[in-house]
Amino acid sequence: MKIGFILTITLLAQGEFAGGHASFVGKTFKDVKHCFVIDGFSHYQYMILPDNLFVSWHCKDNLDLLVFSQVRGKDHTILDLLEKQTVGELELKMGDCWVGGQKELNVIALVKVSDKDEIAIEAWLFDLHKKRLQEYDATSVVCPNN
């Protein structure tokens, strides 16, 4: 009984930040090309994380969509998504943010663009063990201005 309850909480947490794309969570694709194609979005870049995890970044107007997927054999399963409006001087950063003097590949930050290092306004962590996004303390995240 307790195991079912714990699993339910974990599943409900996935897709929490996916906005209108929450229905993608849990979908499995046999061909990687389909995993990176989202109607109306341009594929911007992708990044590899440990444990056969991939993050693909998609953009459409002022909307960014980060898709976290895992590869098992030929199957690509979408684990979680982050949908975020980036207007004005705001942009998402991932892969080059630092927390407590250490580079953290799985931290995503919404930053205000500046000439100096950028302090996060909002932040999320992709938990490699739980395989889902969670909110993160933005005050501890700094992203270098590249």
SVG drawing of the C-alpha trace seen along z (x, -y; Angstrom):
<svg xmlns="http://www.w3.org/2000/svg" viewBox="-2 -44 36 46">
<polyline fill="none" stroke="black" stroke-width="0.4" points="0.0,0.0 2.7,-2.5 4.7,-1.7 1.7,-2.5 1.2,-5.8 4.9,-6.8 4.8,-5.9 1.7,-8.0 3.3,-11.1 6.4,-10.7 4.3,-10.3 2.2,-13.4 5.4,-15.4 6.5,-14.6 5.1,-17.2 4.6,-19.8 6.6,-22.4 5.5,-21.1 2.8,-23.7 0.7,-22.7 3.0,-19.8 2.4,-17.6 0.8,-15.0 4.3,-14.2 5.5,-12.8 5.8,-9.0 5.6,-8.8 8.1,-6.4 9.6,-6.8 11.3,-4.1 13.2,-6.6 15.2,-9.5 14.1,-11.8 10.5,-11.7 11.6,-12.5 13.3,-15.8 10.4,-16.9 7.7,-19.1 5.2,-20.8 5.9,-24.5 9.1,-24.4 12.7,-24.7 15.2,-22.3 17.9,-24.5 20.4,-22.1 20.7,-18.9 22.9,-17.8 23.8,-14.4 23.5,-13.7 24.6,-10.6 22.6,-7.3 21.6,-7.7 19.6,-10.8 19.2,-13.5 17.9,-17.0 16.7,-18.5 16.0,-22.3 13.2,-23.6 12.2,-27.2 9.1,-28.9 8.8,-32.7 9.4,-33.5 8.7,-30.0 11.4,-27.5 10.8,-23.8 13.3,-21.5 12.6,-17.8 14.3,-15.3 14.4,-11.8 16.1,-8.5 17.4,-5.9 16.9,-2.2 18.0,-0.2 16.1,-1.8 13.4,-3.4 13.5,-7.1 11.1,-7.8 10.2,-11.4 10.6,-11.7 9.8,-15.3 9.6,-18.7 10.1,-22.4 8.1,-25.0 9.1,-28.6 8.3,-32.0 11.5,-34.0 10.6,-37.6 12.7,-40.7 16.1,-40.2 15.2,-36.8 16.7,-33.5 17.1,-29.9 20.6,-28.6 21.6,-25.0 25.0,-23.2 27.0,-26.2 25.6,-27.2 27.5,-27.0 26.3,-26.2 28.7,-26.7 31.7,-26.8 30.9,-23.6 29.5,-23.4 26.2,-21.6 25.1,-20.2 21.6,-19.3 20.6,-22.8 18.5,-25.0 18.2,-28.7 16.1,-31.5 18.4,-34.5 18.3,-38.2 20.9,-38.8 23.7,-41.2 27.4,-41.9 28.3,-40.3 27.8,-36.8 24.0,-36.2 22.2,-35.4 19.2,-33.1 15.7,-34.5 14.2,-31.0 15.9,-27.6 15.2,-23.9 17.2,-20.7 16.7,-17.6 17.0,-14.9 19.1,-12.1 17.8,-9.5 14.1,-10.4 14.3,-11.3 12.2,-14.4 12.4,-18.2 12.1,-19.9 12.3,-23.5 15.8,-24.6 17.1,-27.5 17.8,-30.2 19.8,-32.3 22.6,-29.8 22.9,-29.6 25.3,-31.7 25.7,-31.4 28.7,-32.9 28.0,-35.4 29.4,-33.7"/>
</svg>
